[in-house]
């Protein structure tokens, strides 16, 4: 019984992978860029200014309405 569940899980996973690859190919065909959007210079400047004032990454992100990972990338 567990063997059959494993087979179905593998089959479902392969279907999901095929759908993701098809979606990425469709996006590339339409000319879309598949990268994470970067913040503009104004947001980067505000992140650096708030960090210089001693504010933490999480508080900066909440204040500016951006993600914590963005603040980490800008300050790295």
PDB file with SEQRES, HELIX, SHEET and CRYST1 records, atoms N, CA, C and O in Angstrom:
SEQRES   1 A   76  UNK UNK UNK UNK UNK UNK UNK UNK UNK UNK UNK UNK UNK          
SEQRES   2 A   76  UNK UNK UNK UNK UNK UNK UNK UNK UNK UNK UNK UNK UNK          
SEQRES   3 A   76  UNK UNK UNK UNK UNK UNK UNK UNK UNK UNK UNK UNK UNK          
SEQRES   4 A   76  UNK UNK UNK UNK UNK UNK UNK UNK UNK UNK UNK UNK UNK          
SEQRES   5 A   76  UNK UNK UNK UNK UNK UNK UNK UNK UNK UNK UNK UNK UNK          
SEQRES   6 A   76  UNK UNK UNK UNK UNK UNK UNK UNK UNK UNK UNK                  
HELIX    1 AA1 UNK A    2  UNK A   29  1                                  28    
HELIX    2 AA2 UNK A   41  UNK A   52  1                                  12    
HELIX    3 AA3 UNK A   57  UNK A   64  1                                   8    
HELIX    4 AA4 UNK A   68  UNK A   75  1                                   8    
CRYST1    1.000    1.000    1.000  90.00  90.00  90.00 P 1           1          
ATOM      1  N   UNK A   1       0.825  -1.198   0.000  1.00  0.00           N  
ATOM      2  CA  UNK A   1       0.000   0.000   0.000  1.00  0.00           C  
ATOM      3  C   UNK A   1       0.876   1.272   0.000  1.00  0.00           C  
ATOM      4  O   UNK A   1       0.626   2.217  -0.747  1.00  0.00           O  
ATOM      5  N   UNK A   2       1.919   1.261   0.870  1.00  0.00           N  
ATOM      6  CA  UNK A   2       2.792   2.428   0.926  1.00  0.00           C  
ATOM      7  C   UNK A   2       3.555   2.615  -0.381  1.00  0.00           C  
ATOM      8  O   UNK A   2       3.867   3.739  -0.775  1.00  0.00           O  
ATOM      9  N   UNK A   3       3.849   1.508  -1.044  1.00  0.00           N  
ATOM     10  CA  UNK A   3       4.517   1.588  -2.340  1.00  0.00           C  
ATOM     11  C   UNK A   3       3.665   2.311  -3.364  1.00  0.00           C  
ATOM     12  O   UNK A   3       4.177   3.116  -4.141  1.00  0.00           O  
ATOM     13  N   UNK A   4       2.382   2.035  -3.373  1.00  0.00           N  
ATOM     14  CA  UNK A   4       1.472   2.692  -4.306  1.00  0.00           C  
ATOM     15  C   UNK A   4       1.364   4.182  -3.995  1.00  0.00           C  
ATOM     16  O   UNK A   4       1.313   5.003  -4.911  1.00  0.00           O  
ATOM     17  N   UNK A   5       1.330   4.538  -2.709  1.00  0.00           N  
ATOM     18  CA  UNK A   5       1.287   5.958  -2.336  1.00  0.00           C  
ATOM     19  C   UNK A   5       2.546   6.671  -2.821  1.00  0.00           C  
ATOM     20  O   UNK A   5       2.479   7.812  -3.277  1.00  0.00           O  
ATOM     21  N   UNK A   6       3.681   6.007  -2.725  1.00  0.00           N  
ATOM     22  CA  UNK A   6       4.926   6.582  -3.222  1.00  0.00           C  
ATOM     23  C   UNK A   6       4.892   6.803  -4.720  1.00  0.00           C  
ATOM     24  O   UNK A   6       5.369   7.825  -5.215  1.00  0.00           O  
ATOM     25  N   UNK A   7       4.335   5.856  -5.434  1.00  0.00           N  
ATOM     26  CA  UNK A   7       4.231   5.977  -6.891  1.00  0.00           C  
ATOM     27  C   UNK A   7       3.347   7.166  -7.258  1.00  0.00           C  
ATOM     28  O   UNK A   7       3.686   7.942  -8.152  1.00  0.00           O  
ATOM     29  N   UNK A   8       2.221   7.307  -6.576  1.00  0.00           N  
ATOM     30  CA  UNK A   8       1.335   8.436  -6.859  1.00  0.00           C  
ATOM     31  C   UNK A   8       1.983   9.769  -6.500  1.00  0.00           C  
ATOM     32  O   UNK A   8       1.803  10.760  -7.208  1.00  0.00           O  
ATOM     33  N   UNK A   9       2.724   9.796  -5.419  1.00  0.00           N  
ATOM     34  CA  UNK A   9       3.407  11.028  -5.025  1.00  0.00           C  
ATOM     35  C   UNK A   9       4.448  11.428  -6.059  1.00  0.00           C  
ATOM     36  O   UNK A   9       4.552  12.605  -6.404  1.00  0.00           O  
ATOM     37  N   UNK A  10       5.216  10.471  -6.555  1.00  0.00           N  
ATOM     38  CA  UNK A  10       6.209  10.759  -7.590  1.00  0.00           C  
ATOM     39  C   UNK A  10       5.534  11.256  -8.867  1.00  0.00           C  
ATOM     40  O   UNK A  10       6.021  12.184  -9.512  1.00  0.00           O  
ATOM     41  N   UNK A  11       4.414  10.635  -9.227  1.00  0.00           N  
ATOM     42  CA  UNK A  11       3.696  11.044 -10.425  1.00  0.00           C  
ATOM     43  C   UNK A  11       3.180  12.472 -10.289  1.00  0.00           C  
ATOM     44  O   UNK A  11       3.292  13.273 -11.217  1.00  0.00           O  
ATOM     45  N   UNK A  12       2.613  12.783  -9.124  1.00  0.00           N  
ATOM     46  CA  UNK A  12       2.101  14.133  -8.894  1.00  0.00           C  
ATOM     47  C   UNK A  12       3.236  15.156  -8.928  1.00  0.00           C  
ATOM     48  O   UNK A  12       3.078  16.250  -9.470  1.00  0.00           O  
ATOM     49  N   UNK A  13       4.365  14.800  -8.354  1.00  0.00           N  
ATOM     50  CA  UNK A  13       5.516  15.706  -8.352  1.00  0.00           C  
ATOM     51  C   UNK A  13       6.000  15.962  -9.775  1.00  0.00           C  
ATOM     52  O   UNK A  13       6.355  17.093 -10.109  1.00  0.00           O  
ATOM     53  N   UNK A  14       6.021  14.951 -10.604  1.00  0.00           N  
ATOM     54  CA  UNK A  14       6.464  15.146 -11.988  1.00  0.00           C  
ATOM     55  C   UNK A  14       5.483  16.031 -12.762  1.00  0.00           C  
ATOM     56  O   UNK A  14       5.901  16.809 -13.619  1.00  0.00           O  
ATOM     57  N   UNK A  15       4.204  15.921 -12.472  1.00  0.00           N  
ATOM     58  CA  UNK A  15       3.210  16.779 -13.120  1.00  0.00           C  
ATOM     59  C   UNK A  15       3.423  18.231 -12.696  1.00  0.00           C  
ATOM     60  O   UNK A  15       3.356  19.136 -13.528  1.00  0.00           O  
ATOM     61  N   UNK A  16       3.679  18.457 -11.409  1.00  0.00           N  
ATOM     62  CA  UNK A  16       3.929  19.811 -10.918  1.00  0.00           C  
ATOM     63  C   UNK A  16       5.168  20.398 -11.584  1.00  0.00           C  
ATOM     64  O   UNK A  16       5.156  21.554 -12.006  1.00  0.00           O  
ATOM     65  N   UNK A  17       6.236  19.612 -11.679  1.00  0.00           N  
ATOM     66  CA  UNK A  17       7.465  20.086 -12.319  1.00  0.00           C  
ATOM     67  C   UNK A  17       7.217  20.448 -13.780  1.00  0.00           C  
ATOM     68  O   UNK A  17       7.738  21.452 -14.266  1.00  0.00           O  
ATOM     69  N   UNK A  18       6.433  19.646 -14.477  1.00  0.00           N  
ATOM     70  CA  UNK A  18       6.139  19.930 -15.878  1.00  0.00           C  
ATOM     71  C   UNK A  18       5.348  21.231 -16.013  1.00  0.00           C  
ATOM     72  O   UNK A  18       5.604  22.013 -16.928  1.00  0.00           O  
ATOM     73  N   UNK A  19       4.400  21.469 -15.124  1.00  0.00           N  
ATOM     74  CA  UNK A  19       3.618  22.706 -15.175  1.00  0.00           C  
ATOM     75  C   UNK A  19       4.490  23.925 -14.907  1.00  0.00           C  
ATOM     76  O   UNK A  19       4.347  24.951 -15.572  1.00  0.00           O  
ATOM     77  N   UNK A  20       5.387  23.818 -13.941  1.00  0.00           N  
ATOM     78  CA  UNK A  20       6.273  24.944 -13.628  1.00  0.00           C  
ATOM     79  C   UNK A  20       7.183  25.249 -14.815  1.00  0.00           C  
ATOM     80  O   UNK A  20       7.353  26.409 -15.190  1.00  0.00           O  
ATOM     81  N   UNK A  21       7.760  24.215 -15.397  1.00  0.00           N  
ATOM     82  CA  UNK A  21       8.645  24.421 -16.549  1.00  0.00           C  
ATOM     83  C   UNK A  21       7.881  25.020 -17.727  1.00  0.00           C  
ATOM     84  O   UNK A  21       8.413  25.873 -18.437  1.00  0.00           O  
ATOM     85  N   UNK A  22       6.646  24.585 -17.940  1.00  0.00           N  
ATOM     86  CA  UNK A  22       5.839  25.144 -19.025  1.00  0.00           C  
ATOM     87  C   UNK A  22       5.519  26.610 -18.768  1.00  0.00           C  
ATOM     88  O   UNK A  22       5.547  27.424 -19.691  1.00  0.00           O  
ATOM     89  N   UNK A  23       5.218  26.949 -17.528  1.00  0.00           N  
ATOM     90  CA  UNK A  23       4.933  28.340 -17.182  1.00  0.00           C  
ATOM     91  C   UNK A  23       6.154  29.227 -17.370  1.00  0.00           C  
ATOM     92  O   UNK A  23       6.034  30.343 -17.876  1.00  0.00           O  
ATOM     93  N   UNK A  24       7.322  28.749 -16.971  1.00  0.00           N  
ATOM     94  CA  UNK A  24       8.546  29.524 -17.164  1.00  0.00           C  
ATOM     95  C   UNK A  24       8.860  29.704 -18.645  1.00  0.00           C  
ATOM     96  O   UNK A  24       9.283  30.779 -19.070  1.00  0.00           O  
ATOM     97  N   UNK A  25       8.653  28.653 -19.424  1.00  0.00           N  
ATOM     98  CA  UNK A  25       8.888  28.758 -20.865  1.00  0.00           C  
ATOM     99  C   UNK A  25       7.928  29.750 -21.511  1.00  0.00           C  
ATOM    100  O   UNK A  25       8.322  30.502 -22.402  1.00  0.00           O  
ATOM    101  N   UNK A  26       6.664  29.758 -21.065  1.00  0.00           N  
ATOM    102  CA  UNK A  26       5.688  30.693 -21.593  1.00  0.00           C  
ATOM    103  C   UNK A  26       6.066  32.129 -21.237  1.00  0.00           C  
ATOM    104  O   UNK A  26       5.926  33.032 -22.062  1.00  0.00           O  
ATOM    105  N   UNK A  27       6.541  32.339 -20.022  1.00  0.00           N  
ATOM    106  CA  UNK A  27       6.957  33.679 -19.607  1.00  0.00           C  
ATOM    107  C   UNK A  27       8.156  34.149 -20.412  1.00  0.00           C  
ATOM    108  O   UNK A  27       8.212  35.309 -20.821  1.00  0.00           O  
ATOM    109  N   UNK A  28       9.111  33.264 -20.643  1.00  0.00           N  
ATOM    110  CA  UNK A  28      10.281  33.622 -21.459  1.00  0.00           C  
ATOM    111  C   UNK A  28       9.867  33.953 -22.893  1.00  0.00           C  
ATOM    112  O   UNK A  28      10.404  34.874 -23.508  1.00  0.00           O  
ATOM    113  N   UNK A  29       8.906  33.192 -23.414  1.00  0.00           N  
ATOM    114  CA  UNK A  29       8.448  33.429 -24.781  1.00  0.00           C  
ATOM    115  C   UNK A  29       7.767  34.792 -24.919  1.00  0.00           C  
ATOM    116  O   UNK A  29       7.825  35.414 -25.980  1.00  0.00           O  
ATOM    117  N   UNK A  30       7.127  35.248 -23.852  1.00  0.00           N  
ATOM    118  CA  UNK A  30       6.490  36.564 -23.867  1.00  0.00           C  
ATOM    119  C   UNK A  30       7.483  37.684 -23.613  1.00  0.00           C  
ATOM    120  O   UNK A  30       7.128  38.860 -23.697  1.00  0.00           O  
ATOM    121  N   UNK A  31       8.731  37.328 -23.301  1.00  0.00           N  
ATOM    122  CA  UNK A  31       9.758  38.335 -23.099  1.00  0.00           C  
ATOM    123  C   UNK A  31       9.851  38.865 -21.687  1.00  0.00           C  
ATOM    124  O   UNK A  31      10.481  39.899 -21.463  1.00  0.00           O  
ATOM    125  N   UNK A  32       9.251  38.197 -20.739  1.00  0.00           N  
ATOM    126  CA  UNK A  32       9.303  38.650 -19.353  1.00  0.00           C  
ATOM    127  C   UNK A  32      10.634  38.255 -18.730  1.00  0.00           C  
ATOM    128  O   UNK A  32      11.204  37.211 -19.045  1.00  0.00           O  
ATOM    129  N   UNK A  33      11.113  39.109 -17.844  1.00  0.00           N  
ATOM    130  CA  UNK A  33      12.335  38.772 -17.129  1.00  0.00           C  
ATOM    131  C   UNK A  33      11.970  37.971 -15.894  1.00  0.00           C  
ATOM    132  O   UNK A  33      10.982  38.264 -15.221  1.00  0.00           O  
ATOM    133  N   UNK A  34      12.758  36.974 -15.606  1.00  0.00           N  
ATOM    134  CA  UNK A  34      12.453  36.067 -14.514  1.00  0.00           C  
ATOM    135  C   UNK A  34      13.436  36.266 -13.365  1.00  0.00           C  
ATOM    136  O   UNK A  34      14.026  35.309 -12.865  1.00  0.00           O  
ATOM    137  N   UNK A  35      13.601  37.502 -12.960  1.00  0.00           N  
ATOM    138  CA  UNK A  35      14.483  37.803 -11.843  1.00  0.00           C  
ATOM    139  C   UNK A  35      13.693  38.542 -10.772  1.00  0.00           C  
ATOM    140  O   UNK A  35      12.626  39.094 -11.038  1.00  0.00           O  
ATOM    141  N   UNK A  36      14.224  38.543  -9.578  1.00  0.00           N  
ATOM    142  CA  UNK A  36      13.583  39.249  -8.485  1.00  0.00           C  
ATOM    143  C   UNK A  36      13.732  40.755  -8.726  1.00  0.00           C  
ATOM    144  O   UNK A  36      14.833  41.220  -9.019  1.00  0.00           O  
ATOM    145  N   UNK A  37      12.658  41.515  -8.609  1.00  0.00           N  
ATOM    146  CA  UNK A  37      12.762  42.953  -8.846  1.00  0.00           C  
ATOM    147  C   UNK A  37      13.646  43.619  -7.792  1.00  0.00           C  
ATOM    148  O   UNK A  37      13.561  43.292  -6.608  1.00  0.00           O  
ATOM    149  N   UNK A  38      14.475  44.533  -8.216  1.00  0.00           N  
ATOM    150  CA  UNK A  38      15.386  45.243  -7.340  1.00  0.00           C  
ATOM    151  C   UNK A  38      14.769  46.579  -6.965  1.00  0.00           C  
ATOM    152  O   UNK A  38      13.965  47.125  -7.722  1.00  0.00           O  
ATOM    153  N   UNK A  39      15.122  47.090  -5.850  1.00  0.00           N  
ATOM    154  CA  UNK A  39      14.573  48.356  -5.372  1.00  0.00           C  
ATOM    155  C   UNK A  39      15.231  49.515  -6.116  1.00  0.00           C  
ATOM    156  O   UNK A  39      16.373  49.412  -6.565  1.00  0.00           O  
ATOM    157  N   UNK A  40      14.507  50.598  -6.236  1.00  0.00           N  
ATOM    158  CA  UNK A  40      15.082  51.763  -6.896  1.00  0.00           C  
ATOM    159  C   UNK A  40      16.030  52.487  -5.940  1.00  0.00           C  
ATOM    160  O   UNK A  40      16.111  52.150  -4.758  1.00  0.00           O  
ATOM    161  N   UNK A  41      16.732  53.468  -6.455  1.00  0.00           N  
ATOM    162  CA  UNK A  41      17.768  54.164  -5.687  1.00  0.00           C  
ATOM    163  C   UNK A  41      17.191  54.907  -4.480  1.00  0.00           C  
ATOM    164  O   UNK A  41      17.867  55.046  -3.460  1.00  0.00           O  
ATOM    165  N   UNK A  42      15.958  55.381  -4.586  1.00  0.00           N  
ATOM    166  CA  UNK A  42      15.347  56.112  -3.475  1.00  0.00           C  
ATOM    167  C   UNK A  42      15.148  55.191  -2.274  1.00  0.00           C  
ATOM    168  O   UNK A  42      15.493  55.552  -1.149  1.00  0.00           O  
ATOM    169  N   UNK A  43      14.596  54.011  -2.510  1.00  0.00           N  
ATOM    170  CA  UNK A  43      14.368  53.051  -1.435  1.00  0.00           C  
ATOM    171  C   UNK A  43      15.704  52.604  -0.835  1.00  0.00           C  
ATOM    172  O   UNK A  43      15.839  52.492   0.383  1.00  0.00           O  
ATOM    173  N   UNK A  44      16.691  52.349  -1.703  1.00  0.00           N  
ATOM    174  CA  UNK A  44      18.002  51.941  -1.195  1.00  0.00           C  
ATOM    175  C   UNK A  44      18.591  53.017  -0.293  1.00  0.00           C  
ATOM    176  O   UNK A  44      19.152  52.709   0.759  1.00  0.00           O  
ATOM    177  N   UNK A  45      18.467  54.259  -0.692  1.00  0.00           N  
ATOM    178  CA  UNK A  45      18.984  55.362   0.113  1.00  0.00           C  
ATOM    179  C   UNK A  45      18.290  55.462   1.459  1.00  0.00           C  
ATOM    180  O   UNK A  45      18.931  55.698   2.483  1.00  0.00           O  
ATOM    181  N   UNK A  46      16.976  55.280   1.450  1.00  0.00           N  
ATOM    182  CA  UNK A  46      16.227  55.346   2.711  1.00  0.00           C  
ATOM    183  C   UNK A  46      16.596  54.189   3.626  1.00  0.00           C  
ATOM    184  O   UNK A  46      16.663  54.356   4.844  1.00  0.00           O  
ATOM    185  N   UNK A  47      16.840  53.001   3.040  1.00  0.00           N  
ATOM    186  CA  UNK A  47      17.250  51.842   3.843  1.00  0.00           C  
ATOM    187  C   UNK A  47      18.598  52.133   4.499  1.00  0.00           C  
ATOM    188  O   UNK A  47      18.774  51.893   5.694  1.00  0.00           O  
ATOM    189  N   UNK A  48      19.541  52.647   3.725  1.00  0.00           N  
ATOM    190  CA  UNK A  48      20.871  52.946   4.272  1.00  0.00           C  
ATOM    191  C   UNK A  48      20.807  54.050   5.328  1.00  0.00           C  
ATOM    192  O   UNK A  48      21.525  53.997   6.327  1.00  0.00           O  
ATOM    193  N   UNK A  49      19.954  55.041   5.111  1.00  0.00           N  
ATOM    194  CA  UNK A  49      19.819  56.127   6.080  1.00  0.00           C  
ATOM    195  C   UNK A  49      19.263  55.616   7.405  1.00  0.00           C  
ATOM    196  O   UNK A  49      19.784  55.950   8.469  1.00  0.00           O  
ATOM    197  N   UNK A  50      18.211  54.812   7.341  1.00  0.00           N  
ATOM    198  CA  UNK A  50      17.614  54.281   8.566  1.00  0.00           C  
ATOM    199  C   UNK A  50      18.568  53.332   9.280  1.00  0.00           C  
ATOM    200  O   UNK A  50      18.602  53.290  10.509  1.00  0.00           O  
ATOM    201  N   UNK A  51      19.347  52.568   8.506  1.00  0.00           N  
ATOM    202  CA  UNK A  51      20.311  51.664   9.125  1.00  0.00           C  
ATOM    203  C   UNK A  51      21.414  52.464   9.822  1.00  0.00           C  
ATOM    204  O   UNK A  51      21.893  52.068  10.885  1.00  0.00           O  
ATOM    205  N   UNK A  52      21.813  53.581   9.228  1.00  0.00           N  
ATOM    206  CA  UNK A  52      22.841  54.427   9.841  1.00  0.00           C  
ATOM    207  C   UNK A  52      22.335  55.044  11.141  1.00  0.00           C  
ATOM    208  O   UNK A  52      23.126  55.353  12.032  1.00  0.00           O  
ATOM    209  N   UNK A  53      21.027  55.223  11.249  1.00  0.00           N  
ATOM    210  CA  UNK A  53      20.440  55.766  12.476  1.00  0.00           C  
ATOM    211  C   UNK A  53      20.300  54.706  13.564  1.00  0.00           C  
ATOM    212  O   UNK A  53      19.871  55.007  14.678  1.00  0.00           O  
ATOM    213  N   UNK A  54      20.663  53.464  13.239  1.00  0.00           N  
ATOM    214  CA  UNK A  54      20.634  52.398  14.231  1.00  0.00           C  
ATOM    215  C   UNK A  54      19.391  51.546  14.212  1.00  0.00           C  
ATOM    216  O   UNK A  54      19.191  50.741  15.121  1.00  0.00           O  
ATOM    217  N   UNK A  55      18.544  51.695  13.206  1.00  0.00           N  
ATOM    218  CA  UNK A  55      17.315  50.914  13.134  1.00  0.00           C  
ATOM    219  C   UNK A  55      17.645  49.517  12.595  1.00  0.00           C  
ATOM    220  O   UNK A  55      18.515  49.375  11.735  1.00  0.00           O  
ATOM    221  N   UNK A  56      16.964  48.503  13.090  1.00  0.00           N  
ATOM    222  CA  UNK A  56      17.200  47.126  12.671  1.00  0.00           C  
ATOM    223  C   UNK A  56      16.536  46.801  11.337  1.00  0.00           C  
ATOM    224  O   UNK A  56      15.693  47.549  10.841  1.00  0.00           O  
ATOM    225  N   UNK A  57      16.937  45.668  10.773  1.00  0.00           N  
ATOM    226  CA  UNK A  57      16.430  45.257   9.459  1.00  0.00           C  
ATOM    227  C   UNK A  57      14.915  45.080   9.437  1.00  0.00           C  
ATOM    228  O   UNK A  57      14.251  45.528   8.502  1.00  0.00           O  
ATOM    229  N   UNK A  58      14.374  44.439  10.449  1.00  0.00           N  
ATOM    230  CA  UNK A  58      12.930  44.171  10.472  1.00  0.00           C  
ATOM    231  C   UNK A  58      12.144  45.476  10.598  1.00  0.00           C  
ATOM    232  O   UNK A  58      11.129  45.663   9.928  1.00  0.00           O  
ATOM    233  N   UNK A  59      12.613  46.364  11.450  1.00  0.00           N  
ATOM    234  CA  UNK A  59      11.911  47.632  11.633  1.00  0.00           C  
ATOM    235  C   UNK A  59      12.003  48.495  10.374  1.00  0.00           C  
ATOM    236  O   UNK A  59      11.040  49.174  10.017  1.00  0.00           O  
ATOM    237  N   UNK A  60      13.156  48.473   9.698  1.00  0.00           N  
ATOM    238  CA  UNK A  60      13.302  49.212   8.437  1.00  0.00           C  
ATOM    239  C   UNK A  60      12.313  48.674   7.419  1.00  0.00           C  
ATOM    240  O   UNK A  60      11.639  49.442   6.732  1.00  0.00           O  
ATOM    241  N   UNK A  61      12.229  47.352   7.322  1.00  0.00           N  
ATOM    242  CA  UNK A  61      11.326  46.729   6.347  1.00  0.00           C  
ATOM    243  C   UNK A  61       9.876  47.104   6.627  1.00  0.00           C  
ATOM    244  O   UNK A  61       9.130  47.415   5.699  1.00  0.00           O  
ATOM    245  N   UNK A  62       9.471  47.079   7.883  1.00  0.00           N  
ATOM    246  CA  UNK A  62       8.090  47.443   8.227  1.00  0.00           C  
ATOM    247  C   UNK A  62       7.826  48.924   7.977  1.00  0.00           C  
ATOM    248  O   UNK A  62       6.744  49.298   7.524  1.00  0.00           O  
ATOM    249  N   UNK A  63       8.806  49.756   8.271  1.00  0.00           N  
ATOM    250  CA  UNK A  63       8.638  51.198   8.079  1.00  0.00           C  
ATOM    251  C   UNK A  63       8.461  51.548   6.615  1.00  0.00           C  
ATOM    252  O   UNK A  63       7.613  52.368   6.262  1.00  0.00           O  
ATOM    253  N   UNK A  64       9.267  50.923   5.757  1.00  0.00           N  
ATOM    254  CA  UNK A  64       9.245  51.253   4.331  1.00  0.00           C  
ATOM    255  C   UNK A  64       8.276  50.390   3.527  1.00  0.00           C  
ATOM    256  O   UNK A  64       8.012  50.679   2.360  1.00  0.00           O  
ATOM    257  N   UNK A  65       7.750  49.346   4.134  1.00  0.00           N  
ATOM    258  CA  UNK A  65       6.818  48.475   3.427  1.00  0.00           C  
ATOM    259  C   UNK A  65       7.501  47.577   2.413  1.00  0.00           C  
ATOM    260  O   UNK A  65       6.932  47.270   1.365  1.00  0.00           O  
ATOM    261  N   UNK A  66       8.709  47.158   2.719  1.00  0.00           N  
ATOM    262  CA  UNK A  66       9.440  46.241   1.845  1.00  0.00           C  
ATOM    263  C   UNK A  66       9.764  44.982   2.636  1.00  0.00           C  
ATOM    264  O   UNK A  66       9.501  44.913   3.836  1.00  0.00           O  
ATOM    265  N   UNK A  67      10.331  43.998   1.971  1.00  0.00           N  
ATOM    266  CA  UNK A  67      10.689  42.764   2.640  1.00  0.00           C  
ATOM    267  C   UNK A  67      11.997  42.875   3.397  1.00  0.00           C  
ATOM    268  O   UNK A  67      12.854  43.701   3.083  1.00  0.00           O  
ATOM    269  N   UNK A  68      12.127  42.027   4.399  1.00  0.00           N  
ATOM    270  CA  UNK A  68      13.352  42.009   5.193  1.00  0.00           C  
ATOM    271  C   UNK A  68      14.532  41.579   4.327  1.00  0.00           C  
ATOM    272  O   UNK A  68      15.643  42.081   4.495  1.00  0.00           O  
ATOM    273  N   UNK A  69      14.297  40.658   3.407  1.00  0.00           N  
ATOM    274  CA  UNK A  69      15.388  40.196   2.549  1.00  0.00           C  
ATOM    275  C   UNK A  69      15.929  41.335   1.688  1.00  0.00           C  
ATOM    276  O   UNK A  69      17.124  41.374   1.394  1.00  0.00           O  
ATOM    277  N   UNK A  70      15.069  42.252   1.287  1.00  0.00           N  
ATOM    278  CA  UNK A  70      15.534  43.401   0.505  1.00  0.00           C  
ATOM    279  C   UNK A  70      16.454  44.269   1.348  1.00  0.00           C  
ATOM    280  O   UNK A  70      17.499  44.711   0.870  1.00  0.00           O  
ATOM    281  N   UNK A  71      16.083  44.515   2.577  1.00  0.00           N  
ATOM    282  CA  UNK A  71      16.941  45.341   3.438  1.00  0.00           C  
ATOM    283  C   UNK A  71      18.283  44.641   3.669  1.00  0.00           C  
ATOM    284  O   UNK A  71      19.326  45.294   3.692  1.00  0.00           O  
ATOM    285  N   UNK A  72      18.258  43.338   3.838  1.00  0.00           N  
ATOM    286  CA  UNK A  72      19.501  42.591   4.021  1.00  0.00           C  
ATOM    287  C   UNK A  72      20.387  42.663   2.786  1.00  0.00           C  
ATOM    288  O   UNK A  72      21.603  42.820   2.896  1.00  0.00           O  
ATOM    289  N   UNK A  73      19.769  42.546   1.595  1.00  0.00           N  
ATOM    290  CA  UNK A  73      20.561  42.607   0.356  1.00  0.00           C  
ATOM    291  C   UNK A  73      21.172  43.984   0.153  1.00  0.00           C  
ATOM    292  O   UNK A  73      22.315  44.094  -0.290  1.00  0.00           O  
ATOM    293  N   UNK A  74      20.425  45.034   0.470  1.00  0.00           N  
ATOM    294  CA  UNK A  74      20.927  46.387   0.272  1.00  0.00           C  
ATOM    295  C   UNK A  74      22.070  46.665   1.246  1.00  0.00           C  
ATOM    296  O   UNK A  74      23.060  47.294   0.874  1.00  0.00           O  
ATOM    297  N   UNK A  75      21.940  46.205   2.475  1.00  0.00           N  
ATOM    298  CA  UNK A  75      22.954  46.491   3.487  1.00  0.00           C  
ATOM    299  C   UNK A  75      24.156  45.551   3.421  1.00  0.00           C  
ATOM    300  O   UNK A  75      25.165  45.799   4.082  1.00  0.00           O  
ATOM    301  N   UNK A  76      24.067  44.498   2.650  1.00  0.00           N  
ATOM    302  CA  UNK A  76      25.191  43.534   2.547  1.00  0.00           C  
ATOM    303  C   UNK A  76      26.323  44.090   1.704  1.00  0.00           C  
ATOM    304  O   UNK A  76      27.338  43.420   1.514  1.00  0.00           O  
TER     305      UNK A  76                                                      
END                                                                             
